[in-house]
Amino acid sequence: MSLRTTIRPVTPYRLDLTVQALRRVITNVVDVVTPDGKYLRAFASDDGVNIVEVRQTQNDLLEVHIKGRHALARLETVARMLGTSADLRVWNARVAMSPWLATLARDLRGVKPPRYPDLWEASCNAIVFQQLSIVAASTIMRRFVERFSDPIEHDAVRLHPFPATAKILGASDSKLHGVGLSRQKATYLKDVAAAVTSRSITSTIIESLSTDDALRELQKIRGIGRWAAANILLRGFGRLDVFPPSDSGAAKSIKILSGDPKTNLDEVLCSLGDVRGMLYFHFLLGRLRRLDGL
């Protein structure tokens, strides 16, 4: 089965920047970009495998090709992941008050807030990336995916669906440690996998809660603290009113990107209000550009 369709995103929209914000680094083997700018992703479930291809046309449409069963349902996931309905007029109005932020936003015009497809993937990324550099965490995440996911060949490109909860629950501690996970993080991932599998926490539950209540609910799971919970809400649920607290990367980014070591992050976040989460993605892309995309 196959579905070919188009999505008309809220403009301005840039697929390349949005996908870069989603995948973080070019070594990401789950979210893949081909040399000609096409976004590829494989999804595996009990119903089979979906292969997704997305490219942006010159008239700003997104051409989407989905192979596999239940393609319409997968289309909704892809549109959500790529932030196609996000309207950032409030963000643009607020950053206009700050010269350095206005410049950063102008340079990254068209990036939309990406989202992981589900609670499980968002939680795994939050746990792996907490308290580590992007380079170190990305290396561990790649090993994790390659070790616990069966690759799929598509048009001479190797794609890796994100590992299923069952694979992690059935994995030995030594195998988890073997990809670079600490003992604590290996335990935390199993705890999240168990919670998601038992449905003691679900995306539906989180979506039904206010941001404050959702933060508290997520922190009931061992291993998910304030930073990880905020990261899950931002990158997994599109809650732009959150910004991961005490983020060492943000502290470095604001000094580098503002050009002023005295720039106060808390004051900037306060001025951005309920769209402060977009600053996270701008910091990420701004620093990656400085590092040539990692």
N, C-alpha and C positions, 0 to 999 in steps of 0.2 A: 504494500500500500504506500501511497505517496501523496503529498500535498504541496502544491505550489501556489503561493499567494504573495501579496504585498502588504506591508504595514506603512501607514503614513504617520511618522512620529511627530510630536510637537516640535516645531523648529524654533531656534536653530538646533540642529542635531548632527553629531559626528560619531559614526559607528567606531572609527578607529580609536578615538579618545575614550569612549565609553567602555569598549572592550579592554583597553589597556588598564583602565581603573579597576575593571573586574578581575583581570588576570594578574595584575601587579608586575610580573616579570615575564620576559620572553621565554623562559624555560618552563613555564606552566604547561603541563601536558594534558590538562583537562579542557581548558579553554584555549583553542588553537587558532592562530591567524596564519593564512597562507601568504606567500610572497606577493600575490596580487590583491591582498587586503580582504579576502573572504574569511568570515568567522565560522569555525567548525566546532561542533560539540556533539559528543555521544552521550546518550542517556540509556541506562539499563534498568529494567524493572522486571517484576514477575510476568508482565505481559510481553516482554521481549525488548528489543533494542530500537531506539530512535536515533537517526543521524540527522543533525540540523546543519544547514548551510544558510548563511546570511551575508548579503552584500548590499552596499549602499549605491543607489543609482545617482546619476548627475542631477536629477530633479528631486533628490532627498528622500525618495522612497526606499524602503528596505525590501529587497526581494528575498523571500524565505522559501526554502525547499526542505521539507521534512519527510524522511523515509521511515516507515514503520507504522505500527498500529496506533490508534488513538492520537492521530496527528493534530487534530483540532485542539485537544486538551494540551498537548505539548506546545502548540502555538501560543496559547495564553501564558504559559510559563516563560517562553522565550521573550515575548513582548514585555513581560514584567522584569525579567532579568536585565534587559537592555534599556530600561527606563524610558520607553517610548512615549509614555503619557505624562511624563514629568514636566510641569510648567514652572520655570525658574525665574519668572518676572520679579518676584519678591526678592530673591537672592540678588539679582542684577541691580535692583534699586538700592539694596543695602550696601553692597560692595562699592557702589559708585561714590560713597562718602569717604572712602579711603583710597588715596592715590595708588599705593602699592598693591592693594587688593583688586582695585579696578583694572590695573595692568595685568595682573595674574589671570583674572577672569576673562579679560579680552583675549589673552594668549590662548586660553583653553576654551574659548567659546564653542559651544556645541556638545561639551561633555555633559552626560546625564548621570544621575545616581544609579549605578548598576546594583543588582541584587543576586545573591546566591539563590538557586532554585528552591531550596527547602531548609528547614530548621536544622537538619542533620549536617548538611554541608557547611552551613553558616557557623554552627557550633564547633565543628572540627577545625575550621580555619581559625576561629577565635582562640581556641585552646592552643593550637600549634604555634600561632604567631605571638601570643602574649609573652612579654619579657624577652623577646629575641629580635635581632635585626631582621630586616626584610630578606637579606641574602641567606642568613642561616636558616630562618624559618621556611623559606621557599625551597631550599635544598632538602630539608626534612620532609616537607609536604610532597615534593616530587617523588622521593623514595617511597613514602607511604602509599601514594597512588599507584606507582608502578609495582609495588610488592603485593597490594591487595586488590588489584583491578585487572580484569582480563582485557588485553588490548584488542582493538578492532581496526582492521585495515580498511581505509576508505580513500579511493583515488590516490593511492600511493602515499597516503598520510596515515600515521599511526595515531589513533585516538584512544583515550582512556576514560571510560565512564568513572564517575566518582565512586569509591568503594562503598559497598552496601553495609548497613549496620550488622547484618548476619556475619559478614566476613570478619569484622572487628571483634564481635562477641566470641567468635570461634577461634580467634588468633591466640597463640601462646604469648606470654609476656616476652619471651626471648625474641620472637619475631617482631614484636612491636618495638622493643628496645633496639633491634637490629637496624631499623631505619633511622635511628637517631633520637627517638622519643625518650625522655626521661621516664623513670619509674612512675613519678607522679602523673605526668601527662598521659602515659599509657593507661593508667587507672582511670583518669578523668574521661578519656575517650570511650572507654568501656561503660562507664557510668552514664554518659550521654546516650550511647547506643542503646543501653538497656531502657532508659527513660523514653526514648523515641519509639522503640519497638513495643513497649508495653502501653504506649499512648498515655502515659502519666503526664506527658507534656506534648502538645501538638502545635502546629502552626495556627490552627483555628483558635486554640486557647489564647495564644499570644496576640493574635490579631484582634481579639475581642476586648483586650485590656487597654487601659490608658498606658502611656509610656512609663510612668512611675510604677504602676502595678506590674507591668510586663518586666521591668527591671528586677523587681522583687521576686517575681515568679521564676525567672531564669536563674537567679542566684540561689535558689533552693537546691539546684543541682551541684553536687560536689565538683569543684574545679572551675566553676563559673563565678568569677567575682565581678566587681563593678566594671572594670575595663572590658572584660569579655562579654558581659551582658549588654553593655552599650554597643560594642562592636557587632554583636549578633543583631540587635535591633536596627542598626544603621545599614549594615551590609546584607542582612537577611530579610529585613522587613521594610526597608525604605523609610525608616523613621528619621527624618532630617532634623528633628528637634533634639537629637542626642549627638554628643561628641565624646568619644572615649576619654575618660578622665585620666590624668597623670600619664599621658602618652609621651614617652621620651622622644619619639620621632617628631611629634608635633612641636615640642619645645625647641628642637634643633631646626625644624623647617621654618618656623616663624622668624627666627633670627636670620636664616639664610635668604629667605624669599622676600622679607620686608626690607632687608639691607640695614636694619637697625637692631642691634642686640638688646636695646631697651624696650622694644615693642612688647606689650603685655598681652599674653594670650587670653587671659580671662576677660579683659576689656574688649578684645576683638570678638570673642564668643558672645559676650553680652550684647554687643551692637548688632550681631547677626540674628539673635533671637531664635525663632523656631525653624530657621533654615541653616543653623550652624553646622549641621552635618555635611553640607556641601564643601565646607572648608577642608574637611578630612580628605576628600577626593582631590581637591586642588593642591593641597600639600603633597599628597602622594605623587601626582603627576608632575608637579613642579620640581620635586626632588629627583624623580626618575629622569627628567629631562637633563638635570644637572649631571646625572650619572650615566647619561647616554642610554637610558632605557633599561639598564641592568641586563 
